[in-house]
């Protein structure tokens, strides 16, 4: 009888030590996304088309890993694989679909702005939105547009995209400009007329007033262009 009681007690103790632990799949995936994303926690939102539930496993030395199947960017429609191991051996595998949204920052116009106006900080405002695809044309930092020229007319609260801004014009068509020939130790100059608008670093057509020859010149600064030959 004593042996039987001790045996039953030992068996009960072993069973208690093997009590099942519940692993919340949504929580594990959420932690993986936060650890592997460059976005702040508050700017990530995860939705599951089907609630993933939990996995109950018994035993010691259980570990797990989470990976996104066939996708590098953690945004939009994703499929995650959650694997559980005991002593390095896979004991469970779960595939979970999720939709990930990122709260993206972008700029909009604070008022109506006309084409060719040089944008000032007060002309733009920072707005946020939830997206499942990041736009490569969006602008998030007001400093990226301050001092640049708007290439289109836009109304208030319109998104300002990269294609809508350009460097400010330093030379306007019809303007008399100084043409500089930089030959290293010797620099020559003459005057000309701009045949088209130009921003810093752009090549524009300029007519040499002396020779009446149209040449290509690089805009250096306001009222000045540089050429390789007259």
ABEGO torsion letter per residue (X at the ends): XAAAAAAAAAAAAAAAAABBBBBBAAAAAAAAAAAABABBAAABBBBBABBAEBBBBBEBGBBBBBBBBGBABBBEBBBBBBBBBBGGBBABBBBBBBBBBBBBBBBBBABBBBBGBBBBAAABBBBBBBBABBBAABBABAAAABGBBBABBBBBGBBBBAAABBBBBABBBGBBBBBBBBAEABBBBBBBBBABBBBBGBBBBBBBAAAGBBBBBBBABBGBBBBABX
